[in-house]
Every structure is written in structure tokens, then in C-alpha cells.
Amino acid sequence: MKNQSPQKPPNNYIKYSTMGFQMIAIIGLGCWGGYKLDKIYPNKFHIFTVVLSLVSIFAALYFVLKDLIKPKD
């Protein structure tokens, strides 16, 4: 049996690129949901798209900041 060395922590490039993809997914889903709601319930100002886009941006920032501030194990 081979002597196994402890696992190295994930590379920072991988960690931050996954955060970027996570932000893209959250913001994209928020914009898409707002667009679909505006198609179902038409209004003059496309309020669902605007509101859900802003909410998804704040949610994405929250998740990224939560991961950045998380204490190291």
C-alpha cells in the first residue's frame, strides 16, 4: 500500500473561477426569470426583469463575499 500524502487545498484559480461561474448562473437565472415574468404579466417598465436582476446581483455578491470571508479550515 502506498503512503498517501495529505491532499493539497484546491488551487486559487479554480476556487475563484467557480465563484465567477456561480455569479453568472445566479444573475442569469434572475434575469431570465424576470424576462419570463414580464412576458406573462406585461407592463410598461419591465419591472420584473429590473427587480429580479437587481436581487440576483445582490444574491450573487452575498454568496461570493460569504465564501471569501469564510474562515480557513
A tleap script that builds the chain and sets N, CA, C and O, in Angstrom:
source leaprc.protein.ff14SB
mol = sequence {
  NMET LYS ASN GLN SER PRO GLN LYS PRO PRO
  ASN ASN TYR ILE LYS TYR SER THR MET GLY
  PHE GLN MET ILE ALA ILE ILE GLY LEU GLY
  CYS TRP GLY GLY TYR LYS LEU ASP LYS ILE
  TYR PRO ASN LYS PHE HIE ILE PHE THR VAL
  VAL LEU SER LEU VAL SER ILE PHE ALA ALA
  LEU TYR PHE VAL LEU LYS ASP LEU ILE LYS
  PRO LYS CASP
}
set mol.1.N position { 0.839 -1.166 0.000 }
set mol.1.CA position { 0.000 0.000 0.000 }
set mol.1.C position { 0.894 1.243 0.000 }
set mol.1.O position { 1.863 1.321 0.755 }
set mol.2.N position { 0.559 2.202 -0.847 }
set mol.2.CA position { 1.351 3.415 -0.947 }
set mol.2.C position { 1.059 4.337 0.222 }
set mol.2.O position { -0.052 4.391 0.749 }
set mol.3.N position { 2.093 5.055 0.602 }
set mol.3.CA position { 1.935 6.057 1.651 }
set mol.3.C position { 1.302 7.294 1.029 }
set mol.3.O position { 1.917 7.947 0.186 }
set mol.4.N position { 0.093 7.618 1.431 }
set mol.4.CA position { -0.626 8.737 0.828 }
set mol.4.C position { -0.276 10.033 1.553 }
set mol.4.O position { -0.300 10.106 2.782 }
set mol.5.N position { 0.047 11.042 0.770 }
set mol.5.CA position { 0.324 12.354 1.347 }
set mol.5.C position { -1.001 13.096 1.539 }
set mol.5.O position { -1.989 12.804 0.864 }
set mol.6.N position { -1.011 14.047 2.457 }
set mol.6.CA position { -2.262 14.806 2.650 }
set mol.6.C position { -2.617 15.569 1.380 }
set mol.6.O position { -1.744 16.010 0.632 }
set mol.7.N position { -3.914 15.711 1.160 }
set mol.7.CA position { -4.372 16.398 -0.040 }
set mol.7.C position { -4.067 17.882 0.043 }
set mol.7.O position { -4.183 18.504 1.099 }
set mol.8.N position { -3.672 18.434 -1.099 }
set mol.8.CA position { -3.414 19.868 -1.168 }
set mol.8.C position { -4.744 20.602 -1.320 }
set mol.8.O position { -5.685 20.078 -1.917 }
set mol.9.N position { -4.817 21.813 -0.778 }
set mol.9.CA position { -6.056 22.583 -0.974 }
set mol.9.C position { -6.220 22.930 -2.444 }
set mol.9.O position { -5.234 22.993 -3.179 }
set mol.10.N position { -7.444 23.155 -2.877 }
set mol.10.CA position { -7.670 23.478 -4.291 }
set mol.10.C position { -6.942 24.757 -4.692 }
set mol.10.O position { -6.753 25.673 -3.892 }
set mol.11.N position { -6.554 24.780 -5.920 }
set mol.11.CA position { -5.858 25.924 -6.483 }
set mol.11.C position { -6.753 27.166 -6.430 }
set mol.11.O position { -7.960 27.072 -6.649 }
set mol.12.N position { -6.164 28.319 -6.143 }
set mol.12.CA position { -6.958 29.557 -6.065 }
set mol.12.C position { -7.627 29.895 -7.387 }
set mol.12.O position { -8.727 30.447 -7.397 }
set mol.13.N position { -6.981 29.573 -8.507 }
set mol.13.CA position { -7.594 29.847 -9.802 }
set mol.13.C position { -8.891 29.058 -9.953 }
set mol.13.O position { -9.876 29.579 -10.477 }
set mol.14.N position { -8.896 27.834 -9.509 }
set mol.14.CA position { -10.109 27.010 -9.591 }
set mol.14.C position { -11.186 27.576 -8.674 }
set mol.14.O position { -12.354 27.669 -9.052 }
set mol.15.N position { -10.780 27.951 -7.468 }
set mol.15.CA position { -11.729 28.481 -6.495 }
set mol.15.C position { -12.413 29.743 -7.019 }
set mol.15.O position { -13.636 29.863 -6.946 }
set mol.16.N position { -11.631 30.680 -7.542 }
set mol.16.CA position { -12.208 31.942 -7.988 }
set mol.16.C position { -12.946 31.816 -9.316 }
set mol.16.O position { -13.893 32.559 -9.569 }
set mol.17.N position { -12.523 30.887 -10.162 }
set mol.17.CA position { -13.262 30.710 -11.420 }
set mol.17.C position { -14.625 30.085 -11.148 }
set mol.17.O position { -15.599 30.416 -11.824 }
set mol.18.N position { -14.708 29.187 -10.170 }
set mol.18.CA position { -16.023 28.632 -9.833 }
set mol.18.C position { -16.925 29.699 -9.226 }
set mol.18.O position { -18.138 29.671 -9.429 }
set mol.19.N position { -16.343 30.644 -8.480 }
set mol.19.CA position { -17.147 31.753 -7.962 }
set mol.19.C position { -17.702 32.596 -9.110 }
set mol.19.O position { -18.843 33.054 -9.054 }
set mol.20.N position { -16.899 32.796 -10.139 }
set mol.20.CA position { -17.358 33.550 -11.299 }
set mol.20.C position { -18.497 32.855 -12.012 }
set mol.20.O position { -19.484 33.487 -12.389 }
set mol.21.N position { -18.358 31.543 -12.197 }
set mol.21.CA position { -19.437 30.783 -12.841 }
set mol.21.C position { -20.695 30.781 -11.979 }
set mol.21.O position { -21.811 30.820 -12.497 }
set mol.22.N position { -20.508 30.734 -10.664 }
set mol.22.CA position { -21.651 30.780 -9.753 }
set mol.22.C position { -22.374 32.125 -9.896 }
set mol.22.O position { -23.603 32.167 -9.933 }
set mol.23.N position { -21.620 33.212 -9.976 }
set mol.23.CA position { -22.234 34.534 -10.147 }
set mol.23.C position { -22.976 34.622 -11.468 }
set mol.23.O position { -24.087 35.149 -11.522 }
set mol.24.N position { -22.372 34.112 -12.536 }
set mol.24.CA position { -23.018 34.132 -13.849 }
set mol.24.C position { -24.333 33.362 -13.811 }
set mol.24.O position { -25.339 33.802 -14.368 }
set mol.25.N position { -24.314 32.202 -13.146 }
set mol.25.CA position { -25.525 31.374 -13.078 }
set mol.25.C position { -26.630 32.075 -12.289 }
set mol.25.O position { -27.782 32.089 -12.724 }
set mol.26.N position { -26.298 32.651 -11.147 }
set mol.26.CA position { -27.308 33.303 -10.314 }
set mol.26.C position { -27.902 34.518 -11.031 }
set mol.26.O position { -29.121 34.684 -11.077 }
set mol.27.N position { -27.044 35.355 -11.585 }
set mol.27.CA position { -27.528 36.555 -12.269 }
set mol.27.C position { -28.305 36.187 -13.533 }
set mol.27.O position { -29.327 36.800 -13.840 }
set mol.28.N position { -27.817 35.192 -14.256 }
set mol.28.CA position { -28.512 34.751 -15.465 }
set mol.28.C position { -29.897 34.209 -15.169 }
set mol.28.O position { -30.853 34.516 -15.882 }
set mol.29.N position { -30.012 33.400 -14.114 }
set mol.29.CA position { -31.328 32.866 -13.746 }
set mol.29.C position { -32.276 33.973 -13.288 }
set mol.29.O position { -33.470 33.934 -13.588 }
set mol.30.N position { -31.749 34.953 -12.565 }
set mol.30.CA position { -32.591 36.071 -12.132 }
set mol.30.C position { -33.106 36.882 -13.309 }
set mol.30.O position { -34.283 37.241 -13.353 }
set mol.31.N position { -32.233 37.170 -14.258 }
set mol.31.CA position { -32.645 37.937 -15.449 }
set mol.31.C position { -33.628 37.138 -16.299 }
set mol.31.O position { -34.618 37.678 -16.792 }
set mol.32.N position { -33.346 35.858 -16.463 }
set mol.32.CA position { -34.232 35.004 -17.261 }
set mol.32.C position { -35.607 34.896 -16.602 }
set mol.32.O position { -36.628 34.971 -17.286 }
set mol.33.N position { -35.641 34.722 -15.279 }
set mol.33.CA position { -36.919 34.646 -14.570 }
set mol.33.C position { -37.707 35.940 -14.688 }
set mol.33.O position { -38.921 35.916 -14.894 }
set mol.34.N position { -37.018 37.074 -14.558 }
set mol.34.CA position { -37.694 38.363 -14.711 }
set mol.34.C position { -38.232 38.563 -16.110 }
set mol.34.O position { -39.328 39.094 -16.288 }
set mol.35.N position { -37.466 38.140 -17.106 }
set mol.35.CA position { -37.901 38.248 -18.503 }
set mol.35.C position { -39.154 37.404 -18.741 }
set mol.35.O position { -40.103 37.853 -19.383 }
set mol.36.N position { -39.144 36.179 -18.215 }
set mol.36.CA position { -40.309 35.305 -18.391 }
set mol.36.C position { -41.541 35.870 -17.682 }
set mol.36.O position { -42.646 35.814 -18.221 }
set mol.37.N position { -41.356 36.410 -16.486 }
set mol.37.CA position { -42.493 37.003 -15.779 }
set mol.37.C position { -43.026 38.232 -16.515 }
set mol.37.O position { -44.234 38.469 -16.528 }
set mol.38.N position { -42.141 39.011 -17.122 }
set mol.38.CA position { -42.596 40.161 -17.901 }
set mol.38.C position { -43.345 39.727 -19.154 }
set mol.38.O position { -44.223 40.451 -19.625 }
set mol.39.N position { -43.020 38.571 -19.699 }
set mol.39.CA position { -43.766 38.048 -20.849 }
set mol.39.C position { -45.164 37.597 -20.416 }
set mol.39.O position { -46.135 37.784 -21.148 }
set mol.40.N position { -45.261 37.002 -19.218 }
set mol.40.CA position { -46.554 36.513 -18.730 }
set mol.40.C position { -47.427 37.673 -18.265 }
set mol.40.O position { -48.616 37.727 -18.580 }
set mol.41.N position { -46.831 38.607 -17.512 }
set mol.41.CA position { -47.554 39.763 -16.978 }
set mol.41.C position { -46.957 41.039 -17.567 }
set mol.41.O position { -46.156 41.702 -16.908 }
set mol.42.N position { -47.330 41.391 -18.790 }
set mol.42.CA position { -46.709 42.565 -19.433 }
set mol.42.C position { -46.992 43.852 -18.659 }
set mol.42.O position { -48.079 44.055 -18.118 }
set mol.43.N position { -45.989 44.700 -18.628 }
set mol.43.CA position { -46.142 46.015 -18.020 }
set mol.43.C position { -45.242 47.002 -18.752 }
set mol.43.O position { -44.406 46.609 -19.566 }
set mol.44.N position { -45.417 48.262 -18.459 }
set mol.44.CA position { -44.744 49.318 -19.212 }
set mol.44.C position { -43.240 49.370 -18.940 }
set mol.44.O position { -42.464 49.666 -19.849 }
set mol.45.N position { -42.818 49.091 -17.718 }
set mol.45.CA position { -41.428 49.320 -17.325 }
set mol.45.C position { -40.601 48.043 -17.173 }
set mol.45.O position { -39.460 48.122 -16.719 }
set mol.46.N position { -41.121 46.888 -17.529 }
set mol.46.CA position { -40.411 45.606 -17.369 }
set mol.46.C position { -39.885 45.466 -15.938 }
set mol.46.O position { -38.715 45.160 -15.707 }
set mol.47.N position { -40.779 45.698 -15.004 }
set mol.47.CA position { -40.397 45.777 -13.595 }
set mol.47.C position { -39.858 44.447 -13.058 }
set mol.47.O position { -38.947 44.446 -12.230 }
set mol.48.N position { -40.404 43.320 -13.513 }
set mol.48.CA position { -39.921 42.032 -13.030 }
set mol.48.C position { -38.467 41.802 -13.424 }
set mol.48.O position { -37.673 41.303 -12.626 }
set mol.49.N position { -38.124 42.162 -14.644 }
set mol.49.CA position { -36.745 42.000 -15.093 }
set mol.49.C position { -35.806 42.879 -14.284 }
set mol.49.O position { -34.736 42.431 -13.872 }
set mol.50.N position { -36.189 44.103 -14.059 }
set mol.50.CA position { -35.342 45.031 -13.306 }
set mol.50.C position { -35.166 44.553 -11.869 }
set mol.50.O position { -34.045 44.488 -11.364 }
set mol.51.N position { -36.270 44.220 -11.215 }
set mol.51.CA position { -36.210 43.840 -9.803 }
set mol.51.C position { -35.459 42.523 -9.631 }
set mol.51.O position { -34.572 42.432 -8.782 }
set mol.52.N position { -35.790 41.514 -10.407 }
set mol.52.CA position { -35.113 40.226 -10.259 }
set mol.52.C position { -33.646 40.301 -10.667 }
set mol.52.O position { -32.820 39.571 -10.117 }
set mol.53.N position { -33.309 41.155 -11.606 }
set mol.53.CA position { -31.899 41.340 -11.964 }
set mol.53.C position { -31.125 41.929 -10.792 }
set mol.53.O position { -30.038 41.458 -10.458 }
set mol.54.N position { -31.686 42.955 -10.172 }
set mol.54.CA position { -31.007 43.568 -9.026 }
set mol.54.C position { -30.921 42.620 -7.837 }
set mol.54.O position { -29.890 42.556 -7.168 }
set mol.55.N position { -31.992 41.887 -7.571 }
set mol.55.CA position { -31.979 40.929 -6.467 }
set mol.55.C position { -30.943 39.841 -6.724 }
set mol.55.O position { -30.228 39.439 -5.806 }
set mol.56.N position { -30.855 39.362 -7.960 }
set mol.56.CA position { -29.891 38.314 -8.262 }
set mol.56.C position { -28.458 38.831 -8.185 }
set mol.56.O position { -27.560 38.076 -7.812 }
set mol.57.N position { -28.222 40.090 -8.525 }
set mol.57.CA position { -26.877 40.655 -8.377 }
set mol.57.C position { -26.490 40.704 -6.903 }
set mol.57.O position { -25.375 40.324 -6.543 }
set mol.58.N position { -27.396 41.166 -6.052 }
set mol.58.CA position { -27.100 41.207 -4.617 }
set mol.58.C position { -26.927 39.799 -4.042 }
set mol.58.O position { -26.082 39.585 -3.173 }
set mol.59.N position { -27.717 38.845 -4.519 }
set mol.59.CA position { -27.564 37.469 -4.043 }
set mol.59.C position { -26.213 36.899 -4.462 }
set mol.59.O position { -25.553 36.227 -3.668 }
set mol.60.N position { -25.798 37.158 -5.690 }
set mol.60.CA position { -24.500 36.664 -6.161 }
set mol.60.C position { -23.364 37.285 -5.350 }
set mol.60.O position { -22.424 36.590 -4.964 }
set mol.61.N position { -23.449 38.583 -5.093 }
set mol.61.CA position { -22.426 39.234 -4.283 }
set mol.61.C position { -22.404 38.675 -2.863 }
set mol.61.O position { -21.332 38.502 -2.282 }
set mol.62.N position { -23.567 38.395 -2.308 }
set mol.62.CA position { -23.638 37.814 -0.965 }
set mol.62.C position { -22.919 36.467 -0.916 }
set mol.62.O position { -22.124 36.220 -0.010 }
set mol.63.N position { -23.196 35.595 -1.891 }
set mol.63.CA position { -22.579 34.280 -1.879 }
set mol.63.C position { -21.066 34.363 -2.083 }
set mol.63.O position { -20.319 33.606 -1.464 }
set mol.64.N position { -20.614 35.261 -2.932 }
set mol.64.CA position { -19.171 35.405 -3.150 }
set mol.64.C position { -18.499 35.956 -1.900 }
set mol.64.O position { -17.466 35.438 -1.476 }
set mol.65.N position { -19.068 36.996 -1.307 }
set mol.65.CA position { -18.470 37.556 -0.104 }
set mol.65.C position { -18.500 36.566 1.048 }
set mol.65.O position { -17.571 36.525 1.855 }
set mol.66.N position { -19.559 35.768 1.132 }
set mol.66.CA position { -19.634 34.748 2.177 }
set mol.66.C position { -18.497 33.741 2.021 }
set mol.66.O position { -17.908 33.313 3.014 }
set mol.67.N position { -18.184 33.360 0.777 }
set mol.67.CA position { -17.101 32.415 0.531 }
set mol.67.C position { -15.736 33.050 0.781 }
set mol.67.O position { -14.819 32.375 1.249 }
set mol.68.N position { -15.593 34.326 0.479 }
set mol.68.CA position { -14.312 34.995 0.685 }
set mol.68.C position { -14.013 35.237 2.159 }
set mol.68.O position { -12.861 35.163 2.585 }
set mol.69.N position { -15.047 35.525 2.930 }
set mol.69.CA position { -14.854 35.840 4.347 }
set mol.69.C position { -14.791 34.573 5.200 }
set mol.69.O position { -14.318 34.611 6.336 }
set mol.70.N position { -15.263 33.462 4.660 }
set mol.70.CA position { -15.306 32.201 5.414 }
set mol.70.C position { -13.913 31.897 5.982 }
set mol.70.O position { -12.919 31.981 5.261 }
set mol.71.N position { -13.841 31.545 7.269 }
set mol.71.CA position { -12.529 31.229 7.851 }
set mol.71.C position { -11.910 29.990 7.211 }
set mol.71.O position { -12.609 29.050 6.832 }
set mol.72.N position { -10.615 30.011 7.102 }
set mol.72.CA position { -9.888 28.889 6.515 }
set mol.72.C position { -9.914 27.713 7.477 }
set mol.72.O position { -9.759 27.883 8.686 }
set mol.73.N position { -10.113 26.515 6.930 }
set mol.73.CA position { -10.116 25.299 7.772 }
set mol.73.C position { -8.726 24.777 7.976 }
set mol.73.O position { -8.539 23.767 8.654 }
savepdb mol mol.pdb
quit
